[in-house]
Amino acid sequence: MDKRVTKIAKRIKKLRIEKGYSSYENFAWDNEIPRIQYWRMEKGTNFTIRTLLRVLDAHQMTLKDFFEGLEH
């Protein structure tokens, strides 16, 4: 797997945990993101930019904030 994708997936999971959600399912439910789609994001498999933007909206983050520090 591409290391960049792995970094993005880990960042998404870290943000969820920092927000106080131990369960990806509860986070997805509370933020109206399909559970399977969100699970795929945390695993780094096949997700869309649109879904990433929904996650960033849930965390009230900009793309710049999200990608800061995720260089190669």
VMD Tcl script that builds the backbone (N, CA, C; Angstrom):
set m [mol new atoms 216]
animate dup $m
set s [atomselect $m all]
$s set {name element resname resid chain x y z} {
  {N N MET 1 A 0.846 -1.183 0.000}
  {CA C MET 1 A 0.000 0.000 0.000}
  {C C MET 1 A 0.887 1.241 0.000}
  {N N ASP 2 A 0.424 2.263 -0.657}
  {CA C ASP 2 A 1.120 3.544 -0.730}
  {C C ASP 2 A 1.226 4.140 0.677}
  {N N LYS 3 A 2.426 4.518 1.078}
  {CA C LYS 3 A 2.644 5.060 2.420}
  {C C LYS 3 A 1.845 6.330 2.675}
  {N N ARG 4 A 1.590 7.104 1.629}
  {CA C ARG 4 A 0.807 8.337 1.799}
  {C C ARG 4 A -0.625 8.020 2.189}
  {N N VAL 5 A -1.177 6.979 1.589}
  {CA C VAL 5 A -2.543 6.570 1.914}
  {C C VAL 5 A -2.599 6.086 3.360}
  {N N THR 6 A -1.590 5.341 3.762}
  {CA C THR 6 A -1.526 4.851 5.139}
  {C C THR 6 A -1.484 6.022 6.119}
  {N N LYS 7 A -0.717 7.049 5.811}
  {CA C LYS 7 A -0.640 8.228 6.684}
  {C C LYS 7 A -1.990 8.933 6.787}
  {N N ILE 8 A -2.693 9.047 5.664}
  {CA C ILE 8 A -4.013 9.684 5.668}
  {C C ILE 8 A -4.971 8.879 6.534}
  {N N ALA 9 A -4.971 7.564 6.359}
  {CA C ALA 9 A -5.862 6.697 7.135}
  {C C ALA 9 A -5.581 6.807 8.629}
  {N N LYS 10 A -4.318 6.802 9.007}
  {CA C LYS 10 A -3.956 6.917 10.427}
  {C C LYS 10 A -4.387 8.263 10.996}
  {N N ARG 11 A -4.258 9.299 10.194}
  {CA C ARG 11 A -4.655 10.642 10.645}
  {C C ARG 11 A -6.168 10.702 10.884}
  {N N ILE 12 A -6.941 10.090 9.980}
  {CA C ILE 12 A -8.392 10.073 10.127}
  {C C ILE 12 A -8.783 9.361 11.420}
  {N N LYS 13 A -8.161 8.226 11.672}
  {CA C LYS 13 A -8.459 7.464 12.890}
  {C C LYS 13 A -8.063 8.255 14.136}
  {N N LYS 14 A -6.897 8.883 14.098}
  {CA C LYS 14 A -6.410 9.669 15.235}
  {C C LYS 14 A -7.380 10.808 15.560}
  {N N LEU 15 A -7.879 11.482 14.528}
  {CA C LEU 15 A -8.823 12.580 14.745}
  {C C LEU 15 A -10.098 12.092 15.419}
  {N N ARG 16 A -10.578 10.931 14.973}
  {CA C ARG 16 A -11.792 10.363 15.583}
  {C C ARG 16 A -11.570 10.089 17.058}
  {N N ILE 17 A -10.464 9.469 17.384}
  {CA C ILE 17 A -10.162 9.124 18.775}
  {C C ILE 17 A -9.993 10.392 19.614}
  {N N GLU 18 A -9.318 11.391 19.056}
  {CA C GLU 18 A -9.140 12.659 19.772}
  {C C GLU 18 A -10.471 13.341 20.039}
  {N N LYS 19 A -11.444 13.097 19.186}
  {CA C LYS 19 A -12.770 13.690 19.367}
  {C C LYS 19 A -13.584 12.920 20.403}
  {N N GLY 20 A -13.031 11.826 20.925}
  {CA C GLY 20 A -13.691 11.084 21.988}
  {C C GLY 20 A -14.480 9.870 21.537}
  {N N TYR 21 A -14.319 9.464 20.303}
  {CA C TYR 21 A -15.034 8.305 19.784}
  {C C TYR 21 A -14.122 7.083 19.792}
  {N N SER 22 A -14.474 6.086 20.569}
  {CA C SER 22 A -13.704 4.847 20.544}
  {C C SER 22 A -14.173 3.957 19.388}
  {N N SER 23 A -15.372 4.184 18.910}
  {CA C SER 23 A -15.953 3.366 17.850}
  {C C SER 23 A -16.077 4.164 16.556}
  {N N TYR 24 A -15.533 3.622 15.490}
  {CA C TYR 24 A -15.689 4.287 14.195}
  {C C TYR 24 A -17.160 4.307 13.780}
  {N N GLU 25 A -17.905 3.285 14.198}
  {CA C GLU 25 A -19.316 3.207 13.832}
  {C C GLU 25 A -20.115 4.360 14.426}
  {N N ASN 26 A -19.867 4.674 15.687}
  {CA C ASN 26 A -20.579 5.784 16.333}
  {C C ASN 26 A -20.217 7.120 15.692}
  {N N PHE 27 A -18.933 7.290 15.375}
  {CA C PHE 27 A -18.516 8.527 14.719}
  {C C PHE 27 A -19.223 8.672 13.375}
  {N N ALA 28 A -19.222 7.601 12.597}
  {CA C ALA 28 A -19.864 7.635 11.291}
  {C C ALA 28 A -21.356 7.946 11.427}
  {N N TRP 29 A -22.003 7.291 12.361}
  {CA C TRP 29 A -23.441 7.495 12.579}
  {C C TRP 29 A -23.732 8.948 12.960}
  {N N ASP 30 A -22.990 9.460 13.941}
  {CA C ASP 30 A -23.227 10.821 14.424}
  {C C ASP 30 A -22.962 11.880 13.361}
  {N N ASN 31 A -22.122 11.565 12.388}
  {CA C ASN 31 A -21.762 12.538 11.366}
  {C C ASN 31 A -22.354 12.213 9.996}
  {N N GLU 32 A -23.323 11.290 9.997}
  {CA C GLU 32 A -24.062 10.931 8.794}
  {C C GLU 32 A -23.159 10.520 7.630}
  {N N ILE 33 A -22.172 9.703 7.956}
  {CA C ILE 33 A -21.270 9.131 6.960}
  {C C ILE 33 A -21.539 7.630 6.954}
  {N N PRO 34 A -21.745 7.043 5.787}
  {CA C PRO 34 A -21.987 5.599 5.765}
  {C C PRO 34 A -20.881 4.836 6.504}
  {N N ARG 35 A -21.300 3.953 7.385}
  {CA C ARG 35 A -20.371 3.228 8.263}
  {C C ARG 35 A -19.270 2.509 7.480}
  {N N ILE 36 A -19.633 1.772 6.465}
  {CA C ILE 36 A -18.645 1.020 5.685}
  {C C ILE 36 A -17.683 1.967 4.980}
  {N N GLN 37 A -18.209 3.047 4.464}
  {CA C GLN 37 A -17.363 4.021 3.778}
  {C C GLN 37 A -16.336 4.614 4.746}
  {N N TYR 38 A -16.787 4.929 5.954}
  {CA C TYR 38 A -15.860 5.488 6.937}
  {C C TYR 38 A -14.831 4.443 7.360}
  {N N TRP 39 A -15.253 3.203 7.545}
  {CA C TRP 39 A -14.332 2.123 7.907}
  {C C TRP 39 A -13.244 1.987 6.851}
  {N N ARG 40 A -13.637 2.058 5.589}
  {CA C ARG 40 A -12.655 1.974 4.504}
  {C C ARG 40 A -11.636 3.103 4.595}
  {N N MET 41 A -12.078 4.280 4.987}
  {CA C MET 41 A -11.166 5.413 5.117}
  {C C MET 41 A -10.115 5.142 6.180}
  {N N GLU 42 A -10.546 4.629 7.310}
  {CA C GLU 42 A -9.591 4.350 8.389}
  {C C GLU 42 A -8.649 3.208 8.029}
  {N N LYS 43 A -9.069 2.353 7.121}
  {CA C LYS 43 A -8.218 1.243 6.670}
  {C C LYS 43 A -7.380 1.639 5.457}
  {N N GLY 44 A -7.670 2.792 4.880}
  {CA C GLY 44 A -6.901 3.261 3.732}
  {C C GLY 44 A -7.275 2.598 2.427}
  {N N THR 45 A -8.529 2.166 2.321}
  {CA C THR 45 A -8.963 1.524 1.082}
  {C C THR 45 A -10.076 2.314 0.427}
  {N N ASN 46 A -9.960 2.496 -0.844}
  {CA C ASN 46 A -10.981 3.026 -1.730}
  {C C ASN 46 A -12.008 3.975 -1.110}
  {N N PHE 47 A -11.622 5.214 -0.946}
  {CA C PHE 47 A -12.580 6.223 -0.509}
  {C C PHE 47 A -12.486 7.435 -1.422}
  {N N THR 48 A -13.505 8.263 -1.381}
  {CA C THR 48 A -13.561 9.411 -2.281}
  {C C THR 48 A -13.130 10.689 -1.577}
  {N N ILE 49 A -12.766 11.637 -2.378}
  {CA C ILE 49 A -12.431 12.962 -1.846}
  {C C ILE 49 A -13.663 13.565 -1.174}
  {N N ARG 50 A -14.820 13.339 -1.740}
  {CA C ARG 50 A -16.065 13.867 -1.167}
  {C C ARG 50 A -16.247 13.356 0.270}
  {N N THR 51 A -15.974 12.076 0.484}
  {CA C THR 51 A -16.101 11.521 1.834}
  {C C THR 51 A -15.046 12.104 2.751}
  {N N LEU 52 A -13.841 12.288 2.258}
  {CA C LEU 52 A -12.803 12.916 3.070}
  {C C LEU 52 A -13.251 14.313 3.493}
  {N N LEU 53 A -13.852 15.050 2.592}
  {CA C LEU 53 A -14.326 16.398 2.930}
  {C C LEU 53 A -15.419 16.348 3.996}
  {N N ARG 54 A -16.272 15.342 3.965}
  {CA C ARG 54 A -17.311 15.200 4.996}
  {C C ARG 54 A -16.672 14.953 6.359}
  {N N VAL 55 A -15.621 14.151 6.380}
  {CA C VAL 55 A -14.915 13.886 7.635}
  {C C VAL 55 A -14.253 15.163 8.141}
  {N N LEU 56 A -13.631 15.900 7.252}
  {CA C LEU 56 A -12.995 17.156 7.657}
  {C C LEU 56 A -14.030 18.153 8.163}
  {N N ASP 57 A -15.193 18.189 7.544}
  {CA C ASP 57 A -16.272 19.055 8.028}
  {C C ASP 57 A -16.693 18.651 9.440}
  {N N ALA 58 A -16.761 17.355 9.700}
  {CA C ALA 58 A -17.142 16.875 11.035}
  {C C ALA 58 A -16.134 17.315 12.088}
  {N N HIS 59 A -14.874 17.449 11.662}
  {CA C HIS 59 A -13.822 17.889 12.587}
  {C C HIS 59 A -13.567 19.396 12.500}
  {N N GLN 60 A -14.335 20.064 11.656}
  {CA C GLN 60 A -14.186 21.505 11.433}
  {C C GLN 60 A -12.740 21.846 11.071}
  {N N MET 61 A -12.223 21.101 10.085}
  {CA C MET 61 A -10.842 21.272 9.630}
  {C C MET 61 A -10.811 21.671 8.163}
  {N N THR 62 A -9.771 22.384 7.786}
  {CA C THR 62 A -9.531 22.684 6.384}
  {C C THR 62 A -8.628 21.597 5.803}
  {N N LEU 63 A -8.564 21.555 4.496}
  {CA C LEU 63 A -7.634 20.626 3.846}
  {C C LEU 63 A -6.203 20.926 4.278}
  {N N LYS 64 A -5.878 22.201 4.373}
  {CA C LYS 64 A -4.530 22.596 4.784}
  {C C LYS 64 A -4.222 22.059 6.181}
  {N N ASP 65 A -5.163 22.220 7.112}
  {CA C ASP 65 A -4.958 21.715 8.468}
  {C C ASP 65 A -4.756 20.202 8.472}
  {N N PHE 66 A -5.563 19.502 7.686}
  {CA C PHE 66 A -5.502 18.049 7.669}
  {C C PHE 66 A -4.171 17.549 7.114}
  {N N PHE 67 A -3.732 18.133 5.994}
  {CA C PHE 67 A -2.541 17.622 5.332}
  {C C PHE 67 A -1.230 18.172 5.883}
  {N N GLU 68 A -1.322 19.170 6.743}
  {CA C GLU 68 A -0.113 19.722 7.340}
  {C C GLU 68 A 0.624 18.644 8.121}
  {N N GLY 69 A 1.873 18.449 7.827}
  {CA C GLY 69 A 2.680 17.454 8.518}
  {C C GLY 69 A 2.609 16.064 7.925}
  {N N LEU 70 A 1.875 15.892 6.819}
  {CA C LEU 70 A 1.763 14.575 6.188}
  {C C LEU 70 A 2.627 14.460 4.939}
  {N N GLU 71 A 3.740 15.159 4.897}
  {CA C GLU 71 A 4.605 15.084 3.715}
  {C C GLU 71 A 5.048 13.649 3.512}
  {N N HIS 72 A 5.496 13.374 2.327}
  {CA C HIS 72 A 5.908 12.004 1.926}
  {C C HIS 72 A 6.485 11.318 3.109}
}
mol reanalyze $m
mol bondsrecalc $m
mol representation Tube
mol addrep $m
